[in-house]
Amino acid sequence: MPERNKSVHFPGTQKLDNFAHLQGNGRMLTYLGSGWRDYFHRPVKKYPRKVWEFQAILKGTIAPVLNEGADPFGESSLWVMPPDLSHGWTSPPETPGEVVVFHFNQVPPQFSWFLSYRPYLCIALGARERGRVRDLALEAKSSVGDLTLAGRLRHARILHEICLLCLRSPVMESLLQDLSPGQKKVEEACEWFARHLEENPRLPEVCRAVGSSPASLRRHFHRVLGVRPVDAFTAIRHREALHLLSTQVKHEEIAYRCGFSSASAFSRAFKSHLGVSPREWQEREGVWPI
């Protein structure tokens, strides 16, 4: 597996033991679809989603359409597409497929990190896994719009079970075993930075924490991610800020959690990075600012 992959999705910085933080105050499961789909006559146009898409093929064959065209048709598989990956779906002529589609606005940060070296993931589903996906779809169907605490906890459990199903696959096991020393060092640095985000650590502090020199860590980041460490750390910081904005955390608290000196410093950095202020972003996304 090549080390460098520019289709990188940096991990968030939420802690897995903080369910409320992972879920936010809005919907966690944003869409659920199931049944037979004829993607040949009714293809899904290619566009970037703002959510994580899990599309399971239970019967028949379908294929994603990416920048370079359609991938080979697959059957009995689960496709995992991260946010911002522009893709569509197609199927062979006269061959509809039975699918289950979940959209989640968040995934556990460690799961996101495991996929950071690949633009997407496809794993094979055996009969037992296909049956479990059907059960999860039925369970989710009754609560897809449930915004109560019980509903959000149920969605979190369904998501975590799907993620664990992926992690048990040979593809993911191979991915984790094939991490080079450079990739492991990059992972260690990003995870340490995420855990100490409030402290606004600088590169020398990260290097001391992971036992690397600045020059060596820069080389690892360049080979693995194609970016400087500061660029990766900035992406982690802003991804966490976006997550907190979507959960209506006060801007002063976001500034503190993300290592900014003040709410105004956070607002200036956010606007410089995304072109809009935090409040403008919330209004555009339909999140009521606090």
Secondary structure, 3 states (H helix, E strand, C coil): CCCCCCCCCCCCCCCCCCHHHHHCCCCCEEEEEEEEECCCCCCEEEEECCCEEEEEEEECCEEEEECCEECCCECCEEEEECCCCEEEEECCCCCCEEEEEEEECCCCHHHHHHCCCCCCEEEECCHHHHHHHHHHHHHHHCCCCCCCHHHHHHHHHHHHHHHHHHHCCHHHHHHHHCCCHHHHHHHHHHHHHHHCHHHCCCHHHHHHHHCCCHHHHHHHHHHHCCCCHHHHHHHHHHHHHHHHHHCCCCHHHHHHHCCCCCHHHHHHHHHHHHCCCHHHHHHHHCCCCC
